[in-house]
Amino acid sequence: QVHLVESGGGSVQIGGSLRLSCAASGETVSVAWFRQAPGKEREGVAALRVGERGTGSIFYADSVQGRFTISQAAPENTVSLQMNSLKPEDAAIYYCAAGETWVAHPMYALDAKIYDYWGQGTQVIVSS
């Protein structure tokens, strides 16, 4: 069992930035960020294959491409999500997820079903 703890959520103005972090208690193959806004389904935001770089190791949802960056960070087993140019529609509870598998295709990498472990979530508020 791997435990995930998210941090870094908060309130930011439109156009601002936030950095979320996910600390895992153990090693996993994949890590992703999902979000869920009130009344909406959970959406995959970004995912990465731990320990790899290059094509097929990172995927983003179209809605955040070019604005969000997922990366592995120090200390070990920590993954960050840098969110820039935040929009009102980015407001949601953000969840970190980790899994024991990886499929190098966005349809699967951003699908909640492949992830085995979930954090409690951290709220992001975007205001004018």
C-alpha positions in Angstrom: 0.0 0.0 0.0 1.3 3.4 -1.0 0.1 6.5 0.8 -0.1 9.8 -1.1 -0.2 13.3 0.5 -0.9 16.4 -1.6 0.0 19.9 -0.7 0.1 23.3 -2.2 -3.5 24.1 -3.0 -5.0 27.4 -2.2 -6.6 30.5 -3.6 -5.2 32.4 -6.5 -6.3 35.1 -8.9 -7.1 34.5 -12.6 -3.8 34.3 -14.4 -1.8 33.4 -11.4 0.2 30.3 -10.5 0.2 27.5 -8.0 2.4 24.5 -7.5 1.0 21.3 -6.1 3.1 18.5 -4.7 2.4 14.9 -4.1 4.6 12.9 -1.7 4.4 9.1 -2.0 5.3 6.7 0.8 6.8 4.3 -1.7 7.8 3.8 -5.3 5.2 3.5 -8.0 5.3 3.2 -11.8 3.0 6.1 -12.6 1.8 9.2 -11.0 -1.0 11.5 -12.2 -3.1 14.4 -11.2 -6.8 14.5 -11.5 -9.3 17.1 -10.6 -13.0 17.3 -9.8 -15.1 20.4 -9.8 -18.6 20.5 -8.2 -21.1 18.8 -10.4 -18.5 17.5 -12.8 -16.8 14.2 -13.4 -13.3 13.6 -12.3 -10.9 14.6 -15.0 -7.3 13.5 -15.7 -5.0 16.5 -15.9 -1.5 15.2 -16.2 0.3 11.9 -15.9 3.9 10.7 -16.0 5.9 7.5 -16.0 8.2 7.6 -13.0 11.9 7.5 -13.9 11.5 8.1 -17.6 11.7 11.0 -19.9 10.9 11.6 -23.5 8.1 10.6 -25.8 5.3 8.6 -24.2 6.3 9.3 -20.6 4.2 12.4 -19.9 0.7 13.3 -21.0 -1.6 16.3 -20.5 -5.3 17.0 -20.9 -5.9 19.3 -23.8 -7.5 21.8 -21.4 -4.1 22.3 -19.5 -1.6 21.7 -22.3 1.0 24.5 -22.3 -0.1 25.8 -18.9 0.5 23.0 -16.5 3.8 21.0 -16.0 4.0 17.7 -14.2 7.5 16.7 -13.0 9.4 14.6 -10.6 10.9 16.6 -7.8 13.1 16.3 -4.8 12.7 14.7 -2.3 12.4 11.2 -3.8 9.0 9.9 -4.6 7.6 13.4 -5.0 5.8 14.7 -8.1 4.8 18.3 -8.6 2.2 20.0 -10.8 3.1 23.5 -11.7 0.0 25.4 -12.8 0.4 28.7 -14.6 -2.1 31.1 -16.3 -4.9 29.7 -14.1 -8.5 30.1 -15.3 -11.8 30.0 -13.4 -12.4 26.6 -14.9 -9.3 25.2 -13.3 -10.9 25.6 -9.9 -11.5 22.1 -8.4 -10.2 19.6 -5.9 -7.0 18.2 -7.2 -6.1 14.6 -6.5 -2.8 12.8 -6.8 -3.0 9.3 -8.0 -0.3 6.6 -8.4 -0.3 3.2 -10.0 1.7 0.1 -10.6 1.2 0.2 -14.4 1.7 2.6 -17.3 0.2 2.7 -20.7 1.9 5.2 -23.0 -1.3 6.7 -24.4 -3.2 9.6 -23.1 -6.5 7.8 -23.2 -5.2 5.3 -20.6 -2.6 7.4 -18.8 -5.3 10.0 -17.9 -7.9 7.3 -17.0 -8.6 7.0 -13.3 -9.1 3.3 -13.6 -5.5 2.5 -14.0 -4.4 4.1 -10.7 -4.2 2.1 -7.5 -3.6 4.7 -4.9 -5.2 8.1 -4.2 -4.6 11.1 -2.0 -7.2 13.0 -0.1 -7.2 16.0 -2.4 -6.3 19.6 -2.2 -8.5 22.5 -3.2 -7.6 25.1 -5.8 -9.7 28.2 -6.0 -9.4 30.7 -8.8 -11.0 34.0 -8.4 -11.2 37.3 -10.2 
